[in-house]
Amino acid sequence: MKTSIRRQLRTLQVYAAASFATLAFLSITAFTQSSSQQRIDELTVQRLNVVDANGTLRFVLSNKDRMHPGVMDGVTINRPRPVAGMLFFNDEGDEVGGLTYTGTDDNGRRANAGLMFDQLKQDQTVGISYNESNGQRTAGLQVWDRSDQPLSDLIKGLNAANALPEGSARDEAVKAVRAKAQPGPRRVFVGKNAEKASTVSLADANGKPGLVMTVGADGSASIEFLDADGKVMQRILPQR
């Protein structure tokens, strides 16, 4: 009887040791596989986040339902952002631009696409964009002037205003915050305007075009010099 019990105990000991060894092997194998490079032939996700080793967000690839709203100095913008595309973030975790796009033919043809590069601590300063609405299309390269004031100041103000109950008070608060924001005039546009003319427009620090070179859809060409009020001071036409 005692011999039988000893045999059973020995069997249990061997079983326990084998189980532990198997579990340890599987754990080490799983850890090794998770820390090594893996190949995935196809991956379906709604959003993909890429982070640094310290957890800082650096890249987001998303559909329109889960797109990151944007962040600056740790302050996340309180807004919906129903666009698909990709966003980039700098070493501090600030959004610094990306590629976004929309487009629908329901209830009116509308589309928008843009590749934007943001100034440090500010909004986009260089961009390539396409817009279409009500049968009119524009596309081109644009350059904006941005102030040195951190965009996070505007974000904080807008977040506070948008937190108010929906109504006229909130609308006025949002309007007041935007009125205090530093201007970001467009200095350069090179592309096609809504009149289907290819054009180069160079503006001053206030966003007032001073030189406009245009080739119309009909082939007519001109160079115009404008004053601060937009009045044409001189127009140069090709000699016939």
N, C-alpha and C positions, 0 to 999 in steps of 0.2 A: 504493500500500500504506500509506504513512504517512498519507495523507488519510483512508483508511478507519479506521485506528486512532484518529485524532483524532476522527472522527465518533462512534465507539463510546464513547470516553472522555467526549465531550460529552453523549452520550445517558445514560450512567451518572450523570454529575454532575447532570443535570436530574432524573433519576429519584430520586436520593438526596435532592435538595433538596425535591422534591414529597412524598416519603415523610415527611421530617422535618416539613414544614409540616402534613401531614395528621395525624401523630401529635401534634404540639403542639396543633392545633385540638381533637382528640378529648380530650386530657388537660385542656385548659382547660374544655371543655364539661362533662366529667364532674365536675370540681371545682366548677364553678358549680352544677350540678344537685344535688350532694351537700350543698352548703352552703346551698341555698335551701329554702324550704318545699315539701313534697311532699304530695300527696293520695294516700292509700291507701284504696281502698274496702273492702277486707277483708284482715285480717291474722290468721293462725293461729299462735300461739306457745304454748309451755308456761310461759314466764316472761318478764316484761317488767321491766327495770330502768330507772329514771329517775334521772339524776345531775345534780349542779350542774356548772358549767363547770370546776371544779377536781377533778371526779371523785367528790365526796362523794355517797354513795347517799342518795336522798331518798324514793324510792317503789318498791315492788315489787308487781307484780300477777302471781299465780302459781297454778298448779294444786297439788294436794296432794302431788305427787311432788317438786316443786322449790321448795317454800316456804322462805324465809329462816328460819333457826332463831332469829334475834334477836341483837342485839349491844348492848353498853354499854361506854363508855370504850375502844373498840377491842377488847374481849374478846367473841368470838363464843360463844354458848351451844352446848355439845356435846350435841346432842339431836336426835332426829327430830321433825318437826313436820308430820304428815300432815293438814294442813287447807288448803283452797283459800281464796283471798280476796286482800286487799290490806293492805300494811303501810306505815306512814309513818315517816320518820326525820327528826330535827331537824338543825340547822345543824352539829352536831358528829358526825353520823352515828349517833347513838343511836336505837334503835327507840323510838317514842313511841305505839304503839297502831295500831289498824286495824280492818278488818272481816274476820272469818273465819267459816267455816261448815263443818259436816259433816252427814251424814244418810244413814242406810241402813235398809232394811227387811229385811235379810238376818240370820238368826239373832237376831232380836229387834229391835224398832223403837227406834232411837236417833238423836237429832239434837241439834245444838248450833249456835248462831249468836250472835255477839257483836260489838258495835261498842264498842271500848274506847279510852279516852284516858289515857295514862300521865302520872304525875307526873314532873317533871324528875329524871333519874337514878334513877328508881324504877319500880315496877310500876303497873298501872292504878289510877286514883283515881276515875274516873267511867266507867260502862258501861251499855249496854242489852243485855240478853242473853235468850236463850231456850234452855231445856234440856228434853229429853224422854228418859225411860228407864223401861222396865218399866211403861208405861202411865201414868206420872205426868209432868206438865208444869209448869214454872214459867217465868214471863216477867216482866220488869220492869226498872226503872231502879235502879241500885245506886251507892252512894258509899262508898269505902273511905278509911281513914286510913293514910297511909304515913309511914315514918320518914324522917329526913334522911340515913340511912346509904346510901351508893351501892349500887345493886343489883349492881354489878360485883363487889363483895366476895363476895356470895353466888354469883355465876356462877363466879368463880375457884375457890371451894371445891368446888362441885358438879362442875365440869370435872375437877378433880384426883381427886375421889372416883369419878367415872364412868370414869376412865381405868384403875382397878384391874381385875384379872381378875374375871369374873362369878362371883358367889358370895356367901356370907354376909358376908365381910369388906367387900365393896363396898357391900352393903346397909346394913351398920352405919355405914360411913363417910358415906354419903349421909344417913342418918338423923341422924347427929351434926352434919353441916353445917346441915341444915334446922332442927335444934333451936336453933342459935345465931342464926338469922335473926331480925331484928326483926319483930314481929307487924304484920299489916295488917288490923285489924278492920273489919268492915263497919258503917258508921254509919247508912246509910239504905237502905231497900228500899221501893219503890213498885211494886206489881204484883200478879200472881196467883200464889198458892202451890200446892203439890202437892195440897192439899185443895180446890182450885178456888174458893178464897175470894180476893176482892180485898182487899189489905191494905196498910197503911202502917206501917212499923216504924222507930222512931227509937232508936238505941242510944248508949251512952256510949263513952268513949275505949277501953274494954276490949272493945267489941263486945257488951255486955250490953243487950238491948232494955229500954227504960224506959217507952216509950209505944207501944202497938199499937192501931191502928184497923182494924177488920175488918168486912167484909160477906160473910157466907157464901153458898154456892151456893143455899141455901134462902131467902135474903133477910134472915136474922137479922143484926143489926148490934150492935157493941159497941165501947167504948173502954176499954182496960185500962192500968193503971199498975202496973209491976212493980218489985220490988226487985232488988238486984245478983245474987241467987240465982235470979232468974226467977220468983219467987213473985208472984202477983197480989195487990197491996195494995188495989186499988180497981177495980171494974168498973162502968161506966156503960152502962145499957141504955135503949133508947127507951121513952118512956112510952106505954102503950096507952090 
